[in-house]
Amino acid sequence: MRIAIVTDAWHPQRNGVVRVLASLCGQLERLGHQLLVIEPGHFRTIPCPSYPEIKLSLFAAAGLGQALHDFAPDAIHLATEGPLGWAARRWCLDRRLPFTTAYHTKFPHYVRARTGVPLSWPYALMRRFHAPSAAVMCPSPSVRRELAEWGFVNAVEWSHGVDAVTFHPQAKDFVDLPRPLFLYVGRVAVEKNLPAFLSLDLPGSKMVVGDGPARAGLMKRFPQVYWRIANGDAELSRYFAAGDCFVFPSKTDTFGLVMLEALASGVPVAAFPVPGPLDVIGDSPVGVLNHDLRAAALAALDIPSASCRDHACRFSWERVSAEFLALLAPTGLNAGNAG
């Protein structure tokens, strides 16, 4: 199958959306599918206001349309609601071609956190973007129900997976700090609610591995926390495995792939009982969900590493890719060439 994926999030960005899409594309190519990934690197870009690591594509409509025309995809998937996503949406609508979309990120909550506008405004924009989609792929049942409450009528479940080869239990002496080591890995941004973790009175050490627009300010505010940036997945996996408890303070993530990466590394999770953690952890004995995040972090220390690993390995990319393929909407562009 010839599959076009349009995304405003791609390398060298380092975030969960890029991780999901790159893993998905790798698996689809291994299955023999032909892919066209249309991403910001193909166009002129400007830094996203308040988040310069993210590049917004400029004047992309003509080039994007030509690329789609030349590729003649059997299916088109719009992974993000940024400039490229909107341009591809218009191209498909103008030609009455079906397409699917994904809801990876709670942009309405991020917009409210940065601007204070009512949630209903950005949700109305998201609803308009996704309305013509044949299926809005959501990473969890909680997100699908939440979108339904906001008037989305075409949301379907599509879970995520973890690379259990890259992320696996390893020696904890990679990090030489007082134990236990309470760890967060991921973007350092306001929507991640990191002060809820960093301000906790916990024994041992607290460490944050990651970069983002809030990093400099939080480093000054919490000088007792150890701050690191991983260079590549091999080093990242060693940081994951070095933790004794992975603390995930976000209340706005649609899924939280880093929780699966921690679990695959044999590290239990402490989080709030909100969408994301509820879907990844649920009532499985591999993490502790509690509105008292300190109590959750301390209790998680008693969870066996092997249980965490076993739980994570259930989230395979083979299954995720099969679900993705089943949800795609055929464009019919190559119907005349069948056989």
Buried (B, 14 or more C-beta within 10 A) or exposed (E): BBBBBBBBBBEEBBBBBBBBBBBBBBBBEEEEBEBBBBBBEBBEBEEBEEBEBBBBBEEBBEBBBEBBEEBEBBBBBBBBBBBBBBBBBEBBEEEEBBBBBBBBBBBBBBBBBBEEEEEEEBBBEBBEBBBEBBBBBBBBBBBBEBBEEBEBEBBBBBBBBBBBEBBBBBEBEEBEEEEBBBBBBBBBBBBBBBBBBBBBEBEBBBBBBBBBBBBEEBEEEBEEBBBBBBEEBEBBBBBBBBBBBBBBBBBBBBBBBBBBBBBBBBBBBBBBBBBBBBBBBEEBEBBBBBEEBBEBBBBBBEBEBEBBBBBBBBBBBEEBBEBBBEBBBBBEBEEEEEE
